[in-house]
Amino acid sequence: MKNYIASTILCILALIAAFWWAGVPAVITCFLLALMEISFSFDNAVVNATVLKHMNTKWQQRFLTWGMVVAVFGMRLLFPVLVVSFATGLSLFEVTKLAIEDPREYTQHVLDSHVQIGAFGGMFLLMVFLTFIMDESKKLHWIEMIESKLSYLGKLEAIETVISLGVLLAVQHFMPDDEKLHAVVAGITGIALYVVVSGMAAFISQPDGGARAKKAVYSGMAGFVYLQFLDASFSLDGVIGAFAISNDIVIIMLGLGVGAMYVRSLTVHLVRQGTLDKYKFLEHGAHYGIGVLAIIMLISMTHPVPEAITGMVGVVFIGLALASSAQYNRRHRLPK
């Protein structure tokens, strides 16, 4: 339980702040937002754990401290402000003032930017899924008939990028003419960001990358940066979904922040308990959840998708992966 002490303390402080800000209704809303964030990001915790397990204890702790500053103030507060500022041409100060003084108009601006948000997040997460599922070095397959063929196809250089670009071009074809360019630019930005971040991590992982590169790998810097971008993409749907519950930017930040902290504590718990080693297909299930979530984000650019469906995707795939892993352990007589 010690992995959740910091999360629980933050939760209590956030609920007190919510009560001070707007009374009992704000406390209830804050709690609901936290639950929504946890349900949306359960697969995020598993994927994060696959990266975090390669970090030393110091960087795991920084993931919970420094990373939370980025997660709460960066993605849950600053990112929506940046999106509205870019879409409207208003300054960051003017948008922040708008969020506090006229939250309804601010909410509408965020919702109007959903195409760019969906394209960016959908493409980034699709690259995460394809990179995992088409990894030619991956030997353990959950759905053998599909993964073995895709893994073989992964021998083609940059095939993940080609497929993602093809999907993006296909999706924009169904969009209104005035939205097509926005979708393409945002989607390409998501793909490019993934290529840059993963490329940097691959570079500093090379033994000939130099002393500074080796130090970065040893300290966990590359993994830390990658996790921040991964968390950012996962949080996009949660930020948008939050406005269906509340248009108060302060309450949204508090509620999603609490949920994000518990997700990060869960990530550390999975690493320190060795859960990924005990349940072989857990990582597979999480990545399938990511793939479906990416598709949902792209579909939502033209057709609304109920938040309940988005929130349940990760939970369903994680549950199926756990069941398959338990069956695998029994078949091979591995300890639970």
N, C-alpha and C positions, 0 to 999 in steps of 0.2 A: 504493500500500500504506500510505501514511501515515495514511489514514483508519482503519486497523485497528490502529495501534500501541497506543493506549490499551486497546482490547479485548483484545489479546494479553497486555498487562501484567496486566490484571485477571484474565484466565484463569489465568495462571501463579500469581498470588497466591491465587486461589480454590482451585486444586488443592493448593497448599501448605497452606492452611488446612484443607481437607478431610482431607488426610493427617494433619495434627496432631490433628484432631478424632476421626477414627475409622479411620485407617490406609488401606491400599491399596484395600479394597472401597469406601470412601467416595469415593476419587478416581475410580474407575470409574463409580460412581453419579452423581457430579457431572458427569462428562463426558457421560453418557447424557442427563441432564436438560438440559444445555446444547443438545445436538443436537435433543432434542424441542422445546425452546422455539423454536429457529431454524426448524424445519420448520413449527411451528404458526403462526409469525408472519411468514412470508415476504411474504404479501400485506399485512401490517401495514406492512412497510418501504416498499412501493410507495405505499400510501395516505398514510403519513406524509410521504413525499417530495413529494407534491403540495401539502402545506401548507408544508413546510420550505423549498421553493424560493422562497417569497415572503418569507422571513426574511433579515435581513442576517447576515453572518458571525458577529457577536457572539452573536446568539441561536441560531444553529446550533450554536455551541460550547456554549452553556448547555444546549441540548437534550441534549448528550452528558455534561455534568457535573451540573448541578443536576437535570436530568431523571432521571439515573440514580439519584440518591438517592431520588427519588419512586418510580421503577420497582422498585428492589431492596428498599428498606426499607418503602416504602408498600404496594405491591401484593403482593410476594412474601413479606412477613413480617407487616406490620401488618393487611392486609385479612383474611386468614384468621382472625387473632386476633379482629378486630372482629366477624366473622360468628359465630364460636363464642360470643363474649361476648353478642351480641344473642340468639342462639338459646337459650342455657342460662341466662342471667341472672347468670353469673359475672363478676367484675371482670376488667379487662384483665390485672392482675397474676396473678390466679388462673389465667387461661387460658394466659398465657405460661409459668407454672410447670408447668401440665399438659402443655404442648407439649414441654417439656424432660424432665420426669420420667416422664410416661406418654404417649409419642407415639402409641401404638395407640388409646387412648381419644380423644385429641385428633383423630386422623385420622378416627375414626368420627363425631365431632361435625361435622367439615368436610363429610364425605360426606352426612351427614343434612341439611345445609343446601343441598344441590345444587339443590333446586327454586327457592329464592330467587335463588341465584347464576345459574342458567340463565335464569330469567325476566328478571332485571335485564340481564344481558349480551346475551341474545338480542334483547330489545327495543331496546337502545341500538344494536346493530350493524344491526338491521333498519332503523332510522331512517337510519343512515349510508348504507345501500345504496339505500333508496327515494329519499332526497334527491338522490343522484347520478343515479340512473337515470330519475327523473321531472323532472329539471331542464329546464324549457321552453327555456332559453337554450342548451342543449347542441346543437351542430350536427353533431359527429362521432359517428356511431353504429357500434358494432362489429357487433351483430346487428340490422340495420336493421328487420326486420319487427316485432321486439318493442320496441326502444328508441324508434322513431319514434312509436309509438302511446302508450307510457307517457310520453314526453316531452310529448306533446300533452295527455295527461290531467293532467300537472303544472300546467296552467293553473288548475286548481281550487285554491282557497286551503286550505292545511293538509291536503291530501289524504293526504300521507305519515302524518300523525298519525292520521287517521281509519282508514286501512288497518291501521296497527300496532295500534291499539286493537281493531279487529275480529279480527285474528289472535290477540291475547292472550285475548280473550273466547272464541274458538273453542278455543284450547289448554286453557284452564282447565276447559272442559266435560268433558274426558276425564280429569281428575285426581280423586283421592279427595277427598271432601268436606272433610276436615280440612286439605287442602293448598291448596284453591282460593283462599282469602283471601290466604295467603302469596304465592302466585304472582301474583295480581292486583296486590297492593300493590307487590311488587318490580318487576313489569313496568311499572306506571305510573310508578314512580320512575325507571326507566331511560329511558322516553320523556320524562318531564319534565326530567330532567337534560340530555338531548340538546337539547331545545327551549331551555332556559335558556342552555346554553353556546353553541350556534349563534346564538341571538338576541343574546347579548352581543357576539359577534364581528361580527355584521351591524351592530349599533348603532355600535360604535366605528369601523366602516369607512365610515360616512357622513361626507361632507365637512363637515356642520354639527354633528358630534358634539362640538365644542369642542376647545380646545388640548390638554387632557389626553388626550382620546380619540385625537387625531391622533398624539400622542407614543407612546401605547400601540401603535397600529398600526405606526408606524415602527420601534419597538423590537422588535416581534414578540411582545409579551406575549399578545395574544389568541390567536395561533396556538400559542404555547407551552402555554397553559392547555388549549386544545382537544386538543392532542396528548397531554397527560397523561391526559385522560379517555378518549381513543381507545385509548391503550396499555393503560389499566386494563381496558377491556372486552375487548380482545384477550387479555389475560393470564389472564382468568378460567378459560378452558378449560385453559390450561396449568397453572394452579395445581391444579385438580382432578385433571388427568391425572398430575401429579407424584406424587400420593399412591398411584398404582398402582405406582410404581417404588420409592418410599421414604416412610417416615413420620417421618423425622428432619427437623425443621423447619429446622435449621441447614444441612444438606446441600441441602435443597430450595431454600433462599434462595440459596446459593452457585451451584448449578447453573443455576437459572433466571436469576439475575443475570448470569452469564456469557453465556447465550444472548441475554438482552435487550440487553446491551451490543453484541454482534455485530450484532444486528438494527438497532440505532441507527447503528452504523458503516456498515452497508449502506445505510441511508437517506441518510446524508450523501454516500456514494459515488454513489448514483443521482442526487442533486441536482447535485453538482459535475462529474459526467461528462455531464450533460445527457441521461441515458438516457430520461427521460420524453418529451423532445422528439423523440428519434430513433425511439422505438417508440410509435407513436400510440395503440395499444390496450392498453398496459400498465396504465394506470389503470382501464380498463374491466374487464380481467381480474381485477384485484385486488378491485374492488367486487363482481363476481359471486361471487368467493370469499367475500367478507364476507357476502353474502346467503345463500349456502349454509351458511356457518358459523353464522349466526343461526338458521337453520332447524334445524340439527343441535343447537344448544344447547337449543332449545325441545323438540325430540323427546326429547332426553336427560333431560328432566324426568320422563318416564314410561317410557322404554325406553332401556337402556344402548346407547351408540354406541361402537364400538371406536376407541381413540385413533389407530390407523393411518389410519382414514378421515378423521378430523378433521385430522390432520397433512398428509394428501395433498391436501386440497381446494384450498388456496391454491397449492400447487406445480403442480397440473394446470391450473388456470385461468391462472396466470402463463405457463406453457409454451405454452398455446394462444394467448394474447394475443401473445406474442413471435413465434410463427409467423405469425399474421395480420398483425402489424405489418411483418414482413420481406416478406411478400407484397405488402402495400400499398406499401412503399418501392420494390419492384421495378416494380410496376405504374405508379407515378408517377415512377420514376427518381430517387428521393431517395437521398442518401448513407446508408450503413449507420451 
